[in-house]
């Protein structure tokens, strides 16, 4: 006769949110077992639980909200960012939710997947020559 075990269940996150932005930063801290020495207890902060799967989601939300609070960012203004990816993705998510147009500049050598994701979230992606590296992205953003 087979030993019957109950399947594992958890309480889950089980909350309703009014906006995707309300989920930014709702990331668990998880104990890591069997990886470190016996005398050490290791924990990791699982930032991939952020809605755009990056710690940069926190940064993006706070940049935009600080701009709103200070008056530097007004409704309808375009946000411009030189990025290699994660900050741009976070900003694309935040700007899409808050209704700000976003233009990101990035070198053409950076990930096609990141470009596609930012475009899917409504950002305009402007590519710069890889030879110009970060300075090319910055110059194009200033234009």
trRosetta pair geometry for C-beta under 8 A, 3 or more apart (Angstrom, degrees):
i j d omega theta_ij theta_ji phi_ij phi_ji
6 9 7.8 -61 149 -2 106 99
11 14 6.4 -85 152 6 75 137
13 26 7.5 86 -150 147 128 127
17 20 7.3 104 109 -87 133 23
17 22 4.2 -178 -162 80 114 125
17 23 5.5 -75 -62 -53 174 91
18 22 5.8 88 48 -19 75 148
19 22 4.9 112 62 -10 78 97
19 97 6.2 96 -173 -170 111 130
20 23 5.9 -55 -169 27 47 112
20 24 7.8 63 139 -37 66 87
20 51 5.0 93 -179 -131 102 167
20 93 6.8 -109 120 176 136 108
20 97 5.7 -133 52 -91 107 139
21 24 5.7 -26 -163 -2 50 116
21 61 6.0 140 -151 -122 98 122
21 94 6.5 81 -102 -121 110 76
21 97 5.4 168 -40 121 109 161
21 98 7.7 59 -58 -52 148 95
22 26 7.9 31 136 -28 61 130
23 26 5.1 -78 -162 27 57 126
23 50 7.4 140 124 -149 88 48
23 51 5.2 97 87 -51 121 108
24 50 5.7 35 -132 -146 62 99
24 51 6.4 -62 -74 10 71 104
24 57 4.8 -151 -131 141 104 111
24 58 5.9 157 167 -86 107 55
24 61 4.9 139 107 -29 170 155
25 50 7.1 42 -41 -104 31 99
25 57 7.7 -147 -41 103 61 105
25 58 5.4 89 -74 -98 93 103
25 61 7.9 -97 -25 51 107 150
26 49 6.9 -101 97 126 69 115
26 50 7.9 133 47 -100 64 56
27 45 6.0 64 121 175 123 85
27 46 5.4 -163 -177 78 97 67
27 47 5.4 -1 -139 -102 162 40
27 48 8.0 113 -134 43 118 38
27 49 4.5 150 -120 61 75 113
27 50 6.0 -29 -68 -51 117 76
28 45 7.8 179 99 -150 38 51
28 46 5.2 8 64 37 80 120
28 49 6.2 77 13 -8 81 163
29 43 5.2 20 172 173 100 123
29 44 7.2 175 -154 85 59 34
29 45 5.4 -29 -101 -98 77 66
29 46 7.4 -171 -93 4 24 82
30 43 6.5 154 76 -156 35 72
30 44 5.5 -20 60 59 89 83
30 46 5.6 49 -5 -36 118 117
31 41 6.8 -41 -142 -176 105 94
31 42 7.1 115 -161 83 58 54
31 43 5.5 -42 -96 -98 50 78
32 35 5.1 -33 147 27 115 128
32 36 7.0 91 97 -11 109 103
32 42 4.2 -39 56 96 110 108
32 43 6.7 179 2 -99 85 21
32 44 5.8 64 -44 -11 117 104
35 42 6.2 -66 71 48 109 151
36 40 4.1 -85 140 84 134 120
36 41 7.6 -177 65 -97 141 7
36 42 4.6 140 -19 -28 138 125
37 40 4.9 76 60 10 82 108
46 49 5.0 60 117 -13 102 110
47 50 5.7 -10 178 -9 67 113
47 53 7.8 87 124 175 73 41
47 54 6.4 7 139 -177 113 23
47 55 4.1 -27 -161 -67 156 78
47 57 7.9 170 -179 27 95 106
48 53 4.8 7 -151 -156 69 79
48 54 7.4 24 -102 -68 53 35
49 53 7.9 80 -13 -114 9 54
50 53 6.1 -172 70 -73 81 10
50 54 6.0 -78 70 53 132 37
50 55 7.0 158 -7 -83 148 26
50 57 3.9 177 166 33 138 148
50 58 7.1 -101 -110 -35 144 78
51 57 6.2 139 46 -136 76 151
51 93 6.3 157 102 -174 115 152
52 56 7.6 -64 91 78 120 89
52 57 5.0 157 43 -83 100 110
52 60 8.0 11 38 32 146 150
52 89 5.1 165 174 137 134 104
52 90 5.3 -173 65 -91 148 59
52 92 7.9 127 -114 64 149 91
52 93 4.7 -133 -56 -29 129 151
53 57 7.9 120 39 -36 24 126
54 57 5.5 135 73 -23 74 86
54 86 4.5 -175 -161 -159 160 111
54 89 6.6 96 15 79 143 123
54 90 6.0 -106 75 -59 119 109
55 58 6.2 -36 179 21 58 111
55 59 7.3 55 131 -12 71 104
55 86 7.8 27 54 161 68 139
56 59 4.9 -50 -153 39 55 118
56 60 5.9 58 149 -25 77 101
56 86 4.1 135 8 139 151 101
56 87 4.7 -122 -165 -84 135 53
56 89 7.1 89 88 62 128 90
56 90 4.3 -146 121 -20 90 143
57 60 5.8 -53 -145 36 30 111
57 61 6.4 28 158 -16 64 107
57 90 4.5 -158 -94 -124 43 110
57 93 6.9 -22 -124 64 94 143
57 94 7.8 150 -156 -48 66 104
58 61 6.1 -60 -150 38 27 108
58 62 6.2 17 158 -11 64 113
58 90 7.9 -51 27 -152 35 146
59 62 6.0 -67 -148 43 26 105
59 63 6.2 30 156 -24 66 107
59 87 6.3 -57 97 -119 131 93
59 90 6.4 75 66 108 85 160
60 63 5.8 -52 -146 31 28 112
60 64 6.6 20 160 -11 63 107
60 87 6.2 159 -71 -160 97 62
60 90 3.1 -177 -14 130 144 107
60 91 4.5 -144 -139 -66 116 56
60 93 7.0 86 111 55 152 94
60 94 4.8 -176 139 -6 107 136
61 64 6.2 -63 -152 40 28 105
61 65 6.1 15 159 -9 67 115
61 90 7.3 -89 -25 172 71 107
61 94 5.2 -172 -89 -101 59 133
62 65 5.8 -57 -133 46 31 105
62 66 5.9 33 164 -21 67 108
63 66 6.2 -60 -147 37 22 107
63 67 6.5 24 153 -19 60 109
63 91 7.2 -35 69 -97 134 101
64 67 5.7 -57 -153 35 31 114
64 68 6.5 31 151 -19 65 104
64 73 6.6 -98 -155 89 59 170
64 79 7.1 -39 -101 -93 96 151
64 91 7.2 145 -50 -133 114 77
64 94 5.0 -176 2 143 153 136
64 95 6.9 -162 -101 -72 143 68
64 98 6.3 163 162 23 142 161
64 100 7.1 -159 -138 15 121 152
65 68 5.4 -48 -147 35 37 114
65 69 6.3 38 154 -20 67 104
66 69 5.6 -51 -143 37 34 111
66 70 6.0 23 161 -11 67 111
67 70 6.2 -61 -139 44 25 102
67 72 4.7 -90 -149 77 74 99
67 73 3.1 51 141 -5 115 122
68 71 7.9 32 176 -69 27 26
68 73 5.3 -52 -65 76 53 106
70 73 7.8 69 61 14 87 77
71 74 7.1 17 -168 -70 58 89
73 77 5.7 -145 -155 63 65 136
73 79 7.2 12 -129 -84 126 96
73 100 7.3 -19 -178 -107 120 145
74 77 5.1 93 59 -22 70 119
75 99 7.2 7 -150 97 85 120
76 99 7.9 -28 -74 131 47 103
76 100 7.7 -154 -94 -116 4 64
76 101 8.0 18 -170 4 44 98
77 100 6.6 -14 76 -138 64 104
78 100 7.0 141 -124 176 30 85
78 101 4.4 -37 -112 82 84 106
78 102 7.1 165 -166 -89 73 22
78 103 6.1 28 169 -3 120 104
79 91 6.3 -147 124 -179 140 121
79 95 5.5 -131 34 -96 135 133
79 100 5.1 55 -12 142 110 131
79 101 7.1 176 24 90 70 51
79 102 4.8 -19 69 -109 100 76
79 103 7.4 178 89 28 51 63
80 102 7.7 162 -84 -160 33 54
80 103 4.8 -12 -110 68 79 99
80 104 7.7 166 -158 -87 49 33
80 105 7.5 25 -176 -11 92 100
80 141 5.1 146 151 -161 110 85
81 87 6.4 -137 168 122 142 109
81 88 5.8 -178 97 -96 125 77
81 91 5.5 123 2 28 157 172
81 102 7.2 -15 15 -166 105 100
81 103 7.7 160 26 88 60 54
81 104 5.2 -22 72 -112 87 78
81 105 7.5 -165 97 25 41 71
81 141 6.7 -48 151 -129 8 134
82 104 7.5 133 -107 -165 20 65
82 105 4.8 -29 -107 68 71 101
82 106 7.2 145 -163 -78 57 54
82 134 7.2 96 149 -163 130 72
82 137 3.8 118 -157 140 110 102
82 138 4.9 -45 -45 -80 172 50
82 140 7.3 125 -98 64 103 88
82 141 4.2 -97 -50 -30 95 144
83 86 7.6 -147 -176 51 116 43
83 87 4.8 -146 -125 70 119 97
83 88 3.4 172 85 -42 160 107
83 91 7.5 -153 -57 22 153 129
83 104 5.2 -41 30 -159 116 115
83 105 7.4 128 22 65 65 50
83 106 5.6 -43 76 -80 66 106
83 137 7.4 -154 25 -179 29 140
84 87 7.9 67 42 26 64 97
84 88 7.8 -173 58 -1 26 117
84 106 6.3 131 -110 -138 31 109
84 107 7.5 -4 -111 26 77 98
84 110 5.5 -166 -158 -112 66 137
84 114 8.0 10 144 127 50 170
85 88 5.8 -84 -153 39 15 110
85 89 6.2 10 166 -19 64 107
85 106 7.1 80 -59 -127 60 149
85 110 6.0 -165 -54 180 102 128
85 111 6.0 39 -98 38 138 116
85 114 3.9 -65 -131 -144 104 156
86 89 5.6 -50 -144 33 32 111
86 90 6.4 31 157 -15 64 105
86 114 7.9 -73 -54 -130 45 127
87 90 5.7 -55 -150 39 33 112
87 91 6.1 32 153 -17 67 108
88 91 5.7 -55 -142 40 30 109
88 92 6.1 37 155 -25 65 104
88 102 8.0 141 -158 157 75 129
88 104 4.2 65 -137 -130 123 152
88 106 6.8 -53 -42 -55 162 127
88 114 7.0 80 75 167 122 110
88 118 5.3 -22 141 -99 108 138
88 123 6.8 119 177 177 95 174
88 125 8.0 72 174 -107 142 95
89 92 5.6 -49 -147 31 30 114
89 93 6.6 31 153 -18 62 103
89 114 6.3 -95 -57 -152 113 87
89 117 5.6 5 -118 113 109 125
89 118 5.8 -105 -92 -76 59 84
89 121 7.3 116 -152 8 59 153
90 93 5.9 -55 -153 34 31 110
90 94 6.4 23 154 -12 66 108
91 94 5.7 -57 -142 42 34 107
91 95 5.7 30 161 -17 70 111
91 102 5.7 151 134 -138 103 143
91 104 7.2 141 75 -77 129 114
91 123 7.5 78 100 -90 93 134
92 95 6.0 -55 -136 42 24 107
92 96 6.1 29 159 -23 61 109
92 102 5.6 -152 -101 78 60 156
92 104 7.3 -50 -62 -29 102 133
92 117 7.4 140 75 127 155 78
92 118 4.5 -163 -62 -140 155 70
92 121 3.7 95 147 93 113 135
92 122 6.5 158 -167 55 89 73
92 123 4.2 -75 -109 -32 108 123
93 96 5.9 -56 -149 33 24 112
93 97 6.6 19 156 -15 61 109
93 121 5.6 -69 -73 -148 52 146
94 97 5.9 -61 -152 38 30 108
94 98 6.1 3 160 1 68 115
94 100 7.9 -2 116 40 79 117
95 98 6.1 -67 -135 51 29 95
95 99 7.6 -102 176 63 57 16
95 100 4.1 -88 -146 71 89 94
95 101 7.1 -25 171 115 127 6
95 102 4.1 125 75 -45 170 120
95 121 7.8 97 64 140 91 108
95 122 7.1 -141 102 85 100 116
95 123 7.1 88 67 -82 137 89
96 99 8.0 35 -180 -66 21 29
96 102 7.8 -59 -46 4 68 126
96 121 4.9 -111 -39 177 144 84
96 122 4.7 137 -98 26 100 131
101 122 7.8 -117 -129 146 54 106
101 124 7.4 14 178 -2 98 109
102 118 7.8 -112 107 -174 126 101
102 122 6.9 92 35 104 102 87
102 123 4.3 -49 92 -113 109 89
102 124 7.0 177 95 24 55 70
103 123 7.0 151 -101 -170 20 83
103 124 4.7 -22 -110 69 74 105
103 126 6.3 20 -178 -7 99 115
103 141 7.8 160 109 -126 101 70
104 118 5.8 -59 29 180 146 154
104 123 5.3 20 0 169 108 136
104 124 7.3 168 24 82 64 52
104 125 5.4 -18 68 -112 96 66
104 126 7.1 -179 89 27 44 74
105 125 8.0 139 -100 -165 26 53
105 126 4.8 -31 -103 75 74 100
105 127 7.7 154 -157 -98 62 13
105 128 5.9 42 178 -25 103 115
105 136 8.0 -145 156 124 121 69
105 137 4.6 154 117 -158 103 71
105 138 7.7 -169 87 -49 136 16
105 140 4.2 159 -137 91 149 117
105 141 4.6 -130 19 -60 133 83
106 110 4.9 -65 160 37 120 145
106 114 7.7 -112 151 107 174 123
106 115 7.1 -145 64 -85 137 93
106 125 6.6 -33 27 -162 108 97
106 126 7.7 133 22 75 60 53
106 127 6.4 -37 76 -113 69 59
106 128 7.0 -167 99 21 20 90
106 137 5.8 20 -110 -117 29 123
107 110 5.4 109 69 -18 79 98
107 127 7.1 40 175 -162 18 75
107 128 5.5 -55 -100 71 51 87
107 129 7.2 -26 -143 106 81 24
107 130 4.9 88 177 -107 113 57
107 132 7.2 -169 -108 69 101 79
107 133 6.3 -18 -81 -131 145 28
107 134 7.6 -62 -39 -68 121 39
107 136 6.4 88 -93 73 87 121
107 137 5.9 -72 -42 -55 74 109
108 127 4.2 65 -80 -180 85 123
108 128 6.7 -148 -22 70 81 34
108 129 6.5 -19 14 -118 116 28
108 130 5.4 -89 59 -44 82 87
109 130 3.8 77 -31 -110 116 125
110 114 6.2 -56 145 57 106 134
110 115 7.3 128 99 -46 96 98
111 114 4.1 85 82 2 109 104
111 115 7.0 -172 103 -7 62 81
112 115 5.6 -54 -154 35 38 114
112 116 6.3 38 150 -21 69 105
113 116 5.7 -54 -148 36 32 112
113 117 6.3 31 155 -20 65 106
114 117 5.8 -54 -147 36 31 111
114 118 6.4 29 156 -16 65 105
115 118 6.0 -59 -150 38 29 107
115 119 6.3 26 154 -16 65 109
115 125 4.9 125 -149 168 88 170
115 127 7.7 -3 -112 -73 138 105
116 119 5.8 -58 -148 40 30 110
116 120 6.1 35 153 -24 65 106
117 120 5.5 -51 -146 33 31 115
117 121 6.5 23 155 -12 63 107
118 121 5.8 -62 -152 42 32 107
118 123 4.1 -48 165 53 93 133
118 125 5.5 105 91 -70 126 115
119 122 7.6 115 -176 -19 31 6
119 123 6.2 -88 -83 66 35 75
119 124 7.8 54 -110 -111 76 25
119 125 5.7 -69 -63 -4 93 117
126 140 5.8 -161 116 157 126 134
128 132 5.6 -79 150 67 113 128
128 136 3.8 165 152 137 135 111
128 137 5.3 -155 29 -75 143 54
128 139 7.6 123 -130 60 148 95
128 140 5.0 -145 -75 -18 122 144
129 132 4.9 86 74 2 89 103
129 136 5.8 -123 55 -147 71 164
130 133 7.1 34 177 -73 49 52
131 136 7.6 89 79 -41 57 146
132 135 5.7 -111 171 77 83 85
132 136 2.5 87 111 -52 128 125
132 137 7.6 162 109 -17 105 58
132 139 7.3 -75 170 27 138 128
133 136 6.2 122 53 13 34 100
133 137 7.6 -69 133 -1 39 98
134 137 5.5 -54 -152 35 41 113
134 138 6.2 40 152 -20 71 106
135 138 5.6 -54 -147 38 34 113
135 139 6.2 37 154 -22 67 105
136 139 5.7 -50 -143 35 30 112
136 140 6.3 27 158 -15 63 107
137 140 6.1 -60 -151 39 27 108
137 141 6.3 28 152 -21 64 109
138 141 5.7 -57 -149 35 30 113
138 142 6.5 30 154 -21 65 105
139 142 5.9 -56 -152 33 30 111
139 143 6.9 39 149 -27 63 99
140 143 5.6 -43 -156 21 37 117
